[in-house]
Amino acid sequence: MKKQRPFLVYILYILLFLLGLGGIFGGAMLVADPSGRLIGMDINYLHSAPFKDYLFPGCILFVFNGLFPLFILYALLRNPSWQWPEAINIYKDQYWPWTFSLYAGIILAIWINIQLLMIGYLGSIQAWYGLWGIAIIIVTLSPAVKKYYAGNFNSLSR
């Protein structure tokens, strides 16, 4: 029997998709030009950071806030029966991409907090991304989304 997707599941899809696109774009721009000029980042912002340029932060951004959310979105949409992600699924009663969407929100919140500690407040984009991370966490933990992804993933609608 197929389950009906709750509205909040679609909101989660959108949040993950847009985060992934932004992370890939921002990360790729920082890797392509580690000075940060391509996206308007001043290299002087890094004066108290442990990096001389934006190459390493760009790689982290690309992987953890770009590829990772899109990987999760793929798994939420396609319901693959992979067992290997279960090794780091801390909620064994939930389908692993549900748990990973929670991880994505936490990673984004940590990313923004570390950014604030290292380079300080640069503008409202940091606040928006901080709220975005919180939104992913809240939507993921909502009863409707949690119930939809509980238990046997083979029963999910495709």
C-alpha positions as CSV (number, residue, x, y, z in Angstrom):
1,M,0.0,0.0,0.0
2,K,1.4,3.4,-1.0
3,K,1.5,6.3,1.5
4,Q,0.2,9.7,0.6
5,R,3.0,12.3,0.8
6,P,2.2,15.1,3.3
7,F,2.6,18.7,2.1
8,L,5.6,19.2,4.4
9,V,7.5,16.4,2.6
10,Y,7.4,18.6,-0.5
11,I,8.6,21.6,1.5
12,L,11.5,19.4,2.6
13,Y,12.3,18.5,-1.0
14,I,12.3,22.2,-1.9
15,L,14.6,23.2,1.0
16,L,17.1,20.4,0.2
17,F,17.0,21.2,-3.6
18,L,17.6,24.9,-3.2
19,L,20.3,24.3,-0.5
20,G,22.1,21.8,-2.8
21,L,22.0,24.2,-5.8
22,G,23.3,27.1,-3.7
23,G,26.0,25.0,-2.2
24,I,27.2,23.7,-5.5
25,F,27.1,27.1,-7.1
26,G,28.9,28.9,-4.1
27,G,31.4,26.1,-3.6
28,A,32.2,25.8,-7.3
29,M,32.8,29.6,-7.5
30,L,35.1,29.5,-4.5
31,V,37.0,26.6,-5.9
32,A,37.3,28.2,-9.3
33,D,38.5,31.5,-7.8
34,P,39.9,30.9,-4.2
35,S,40.3,34.7,-3.8
36,G,36.5,34.9,-3.5
37,R,36.1,37.7,-6.1
38,L,33.8,35.7,-8.3
39,I,31.1,35.9,-5.7
40,G,32.0,39.1,-4.0
41,M,33.9,37.7,-1.0
42,D,36.8,39.8,0.2
43,I,39.9,37.8,1.0
44,N,40.5,40.0,4.0
45,Y,37.4,38.4,5.7
46,L,39.8,35.4,6.3
47,H,42.2,37.5,8.4
48,S,41.4,35.5,11.6
49,A,40.5,32.2,9.9
50,P,42.9,29.3,9.5
51,F,42.7,29.5,5.7
52,K,44.7,31.7,3.4
53,D,42.0,31.6,0.7
54,Y,38.6,30.2,0.0
55,L,39.6,26.9,-1.6
56,F,39.1,24.6,1.4
57,P,35.9,26.3,2.5
58,G,34.7,26.1,-1.1
59,C,35.3,22.4,-1.2
60,I,33.5,21.9,2.1
61,L,30.6,24.0,0.9
62,F,30.4,22.1,-2.4
63,V,30.3,18.7,-0.8
64,F,28.4,19.2,2.5
65,N,25.9,21.9,1.5
66,G,25.8,21.1,-2.2
67,L,26.2,17.5,-3.1
68,F,25.0,16.1,0.2
69,P,21.5,17.7,0.2
70,L,21.0,16.6,-3.4
71,F,22.1,13.1,-2.6
72,I,19.5,13.1,0.2
73,L,16.8,14.5,-2.1
74,Y,17.5,11.8,-4.6
75,A,17.2,9.1,-1.9
76,L,14.0,10.7,-0.5
77,L,12.5,10.7,-4.0
78,R,13.7,7.4,-5.4
79,N,13.7,5.3,-2.2
80,P,16.8,3.2,-3.0
81,S,17.2,0.1,-0.9
82,W,20.9,0.8,-0.1
83,Q,22.0,-0.7,3.2
84,W,25.4,1.1,3.5
85,P,24.0,4.4,4.7
86,E,22.4,2.6,7.7
87,A,25.8,2.5,9.3
88,I,25.5,6.2,10.2
89,N,21.7,6.3,10.7
90,I,21.2,7.1,14.3
91,Y,17.5,6.6,14.1
92,K,17.1,3.0,13.1
93,D,13.3,3.2,13.1
94,Q,13.5,5.8,10.3
95,Y,14.4,5.4,6.7
96,W,18.0,6.6,6.5
97,P,17.4,9.7,4.1
98,W,15.1,11.1,6.7
99,T,17.9,11.0,9.3
100,F,20.3,12.4,6.7
101,S,17.9,15.3,6.1
102,L,18.2,16.1,9.8
103,Y,22.0,15.9,9.4
104,A,21.8,18.4,6.5
105,G,20.0,20.9,8.6
106,I,22.5,20.5,11.4
107,I,25.4,20.7,9.0
108,L,24.1,24.0,7.6
109,A,23.5,25.4,11.1
110,I,27.1,24.4,12.1
111,W,28.5,25.9,8.9
112,I,26.9,29.2,9.5
113,N,28.0,29.3,13.2
114,I,31.6,28.4,12.3
115,Q,31.5,31.1,9.6
116,L,30.2,33.7,12.1
117,L,33.0,32.7,14.5
118,M,35.8,32.8,11.9
119,I,34.8,35.8,9.7
120,G,32.1,37.6,11.6
121,Y,28.7,38.8,10.5
122,L,28.8,39.9,6.9
123,G,25.1,40.4,6.2
124,S,21.6,39.0,6.2
125,I,22.5,36.1,3.9
126,Q,24.1,34.4,7.0
127,A,20.9,34.9,9.0
128,W,18.8,33.5,6.1
129,Y,21.0,30.4,5.8
130,G,20.9,29.9,9.6
131,L,17.1,30.0,9.5
132,W,17.2,27.7,6.5
133,G,19.1,25.1,8.5
134,I,16.6,25.5,11.3
135,A,13.7,25.1,8.8
136,I,15.2,21.9,7.5
137,I,15.4,20.5,11.0
138,I,11.9,21.6,12.0
139,V,10.3,20.2,8.8
140,T,12.3,17.0,9.1
141,L,11.2,16.6,12.7
142,S,7.5,17.4,12.0
143,P,5.2,14.6,12.9
144,A,3.9,14.2,9.4
145,V,7.3,13.9,7.8
146,K,8.7,11.7,10.5
147,K,5.7,9.4,10.2
148,Y,5.9,9.3,6.4
149,Y,9.5,8.1,6.6
150,A,9.1,5.8,9.6
151,G,9.7,2.1,9.3
152,N,9.8,0.2,6.0
153,F,10.8,2.4,3.1
154,N,9.5,-0.1,0.5
155,S,6.0,1.0,1.4
156,L,6.6,4.6,0.3
157,S,5.0,6.0,-2.8
158,R,7.3,6.5,-5.8
